[in-house]
Amino acid sequence: MPSFREEAVDQPAAHRLLTEYFHSRELGFIGGDYHTVFPSVSTFTDGVFLIVEHEGADVGCGGIRRLSPERMELKHLFMEPQTRGQGLGRALLTELERRAVELGATEMVLDTNATLETAANLYRSSGYAGIERYNDNPNATNWYLKTLR
């Protein structure tokens, strides 16, 4: 089983994993130029950013940030390629949803790109449904929502 620890996005493990995440997105991006914007520490002030620890290594990350009193947004869910298919991404998603509820949220939203079909399958199988665009992220083509309680 993985464990999770909170870490600011400017700390070494978080920065390394986010760098891997953005690099992997650039390599597989279709639809123009991929726009990389590293999150600031303040992005997750009213939320949380987690590092996934598994078998003694930091192997993934993801966070939630508040958009409104009842709505949190999932950001930067990433697992290193060698760990995929082991349920760690789903475990991280479940943990972030649990923490969103603890923070008073009743719904979670996220955006993603159509090229991330595995991620879309994870979200759909976890109860997320497609919604209309809710932000202006130039990298996004798909938007999802899940009612948390």
N, C-alpha and C positions, 0 to 999 in steps of 0.2 A: 504494500500500500504506500502511496505517496504521502508526504507531509507537505505542509504549506507554511511559509513564513512571510510576514509583511516586510517589504523592503522599498525604500524610496527609489524612484526610477533613475536617480543620478548615482546610485551606489554600484559597485563593480559588477555583481552578478546580474542585476537588472539591466544595466547598460549593455553588457555582453549579449544577453539574450535578446534584448530589443534590437541590437545591431544585427544579429543573425536573422531575426524576424524581418526587418526591413530589407535586408539583402536578399532573402529568399523571395520576398514579394516583388522586388525589382526584377529578378531573374524570370519569374513566371508571369509577369503582368502583361496583359493584352488590352489594348485600347488607348494607346498614347503613352505619355510619360508618367511614371509612378511618382507621386509626390510624397516624399519622406518628411515627416514632421515628428521629431522626437518629442515626447510629452515632457512637460515641466513637472517638477515636484508638486506644484499647486494644482495640477490637473486632477490629482487623486486626494486632495485635502479633505473633501467630503465624500470619501469612498475608500478604496484600498487597492494596493497593487501587491500581488502575491508572486512568490517564487515557488516553483514545484521542486521538491527534493525527492529523489528516488535512487535507491541503492547507493547512497553516499554522494550523489552529484546533483548539481542544479541543472535541471533538464527542461524547464518550461516556465512560462510566466503568463500573467493576464491581470487585468484590473477592472474595476468598476468605478464610475464617477456619477455624481448626481446631476441630472438635468432639470429636475423639478422635485417638489416634495415627495411625490409618489413614484417618480421614474428615475431608474438608474440605467446607465449605458455600459455595455460590455466593451472593453477595449483591449486590443493587442493579445488575444489568446494565441499562444504559440507553444508548440512542443518541438523539441529537437527531432530531426527526422528518424534517428535510430530508436526513438522511444514510441513512435506512433504505432497505433494498433494494439496498445496494451491497456487502453481505458484511462490513461492518465489525463488526457484532454477532457474527457467526460467528468472525471473526478474533480478537476479544476473548475469546470463550468458549474458543477453542483455546489462546490464550496463557495464560489462567487455569488451564486444565487442565494445561498443560505445567509451569507453576510449582507447581501442587499436587503433581505427581509429583516435581519437584525437592525439595519439602519433605517427601517421604516418604509421601504419601497414596496409597492404593490405590483410593479411591472418592470420588466427589463427589456431594453431595446438594443439593437446592434446593427451595424452595417457591415457588408462584406462585398467581395467581388465575385462575379459568376465563375471565374477561373478556380475558385476555392471550393470545388464540389464536395470534397471530403468534409470541409468545415460546414457547408450548407446541410449536408446529411446529418452531421452531429446536431446542429441546431434544430432541424425539423424533427428528428427522432427524440429530442429533448423537450418538445412541446412548443417550439417557436413557430409562428405563422408569418408569412409574408405580409408586409404592410407598404403603404405609400412612403416615398422618400420623406424623411424627417430632418435631414441635414444637407449640407452642401459639400460633403466629402467628395473630392474629384476622383478618388480611387474606387468609390463604391458604385455598385450596380444593383445591389439587393439589400433590402431592409427588413428586419424581423422584430417581432414583439412576442413576449410571453407574459401572461398574468401569473404573478408569483403567489398570490393568496386570494 
